[in-house]
Amino acid sequence: MRRILLSTAALIALSSGTHAQAQTKIELQRFFGACEADYGSVTDVSSAVGECGIITALVNKFEADNPDINVNVTTVEWPGYDQLNAQLASGAAPDVVSMHYSAISDYQSRGLIEPIDPVLATQGITPESFTDAARDGVTKEGQMFGLPFDNWTMLFHVNLNLMKEAGLVNADGTPILPKSADELIAQGKQFKEKTGKPYLVQILANETASYARVLYTMLQQQKSDFFADPTSIKLNTPEAKAAVELMKRIKDEGISTLGLDYAAAVSSFANGDGGIAVNGTWLIGDYVAQSEKAGTALSNGYTVYPIPQLFAAQDSTYADGHSWVMPKKDRSPEQVEAIGKLFKFLTDNDFQWARTGHLPAVKAVFDMAEFKSLPHRDNIARIAETGRSLPSAVQRQFPIQDIIGEEVGAAVNGDKSVEEALTGAESRINDLLANL
């Protein structure tokens, strides 16, 4: 009997080992934060909230639907490119990596990521499935080098409760937003006088991205072709000077929060410390959830709009997007097939990701009743037409963003004149691009 039991145990162990070996494993590396404590076992994607919650639930659901595929997830600090660069250099790159559209040129130009058109084709996914903005963001030299996941931009998140207190709402309850630089300053002063709080909640500490994104928006609104040549930027211009002078004036007039880093700015707006948060699409889901809770600063008093057109030339907002790329490496046919299935699943569930507030990458989502019923989407829908990224041929967009943020921050804080900051930014960026 003892011998029979041992043999049965051995068979079970062998069977388990065979099953484990039958699983195809793919390594997925992403940003979007860590939230295993809240969503580590959630497979009901509709119950998840926020970027981290939704992407975690999506991967959980994919694994549940595909028990033969094991997706091993590594979460990195935003944006994760230093870690990816080290992995590529050591030959230990993941199979799938989250990547901004603005970073794709850096990796595609050096042959470090794979074109994914063949992988998508096996799953019946065509480039025409995606919006122009999303498809253009991942397309280089006629090939797609990433699965488009969304388009995102900076927005005006509005505390309607405080705007009412400041007398800055229309008869229908919508906020009165500025239509020019002078109106923005005037409304900011009125808001502060009526509420005793800053009009804008901005990320101005330990930050470069926000400065750069706002500058790009203001330059686009003035039709400044500052990257006419993708290998050389022009920032010593009247348009750039007008934009940075406005950013500095906002600070000097005392109508913005000061010294807040990203996390502090997010919580400051949620706590009712200011009227309008200048922050990304990805916060819509979280702020909507707070507005639906009694007793919060945003209770029944939250809405969101694109950054207003403060310059007359054109309505435009700088936009980027998130994608999933395949670093160049050896993979088995089974792994490639598993990645294709994952890409198909993410494409089919783009609506769920759009609940974060990001604009969908998949055209069909815009026509879904479920998407149209999401809060405030009508307010921001025009970004699908007015959102513009930097020219796709511009490389080193993240380091460029850092340089602009450092120099513009110095001007806003009075450490440099506006002219010195713009001259410094232009010189540093062009040196960078000349030495790729």
Disulfide bonds with the S-S distance in Angstrom:
Cys35-Cys52 2.20
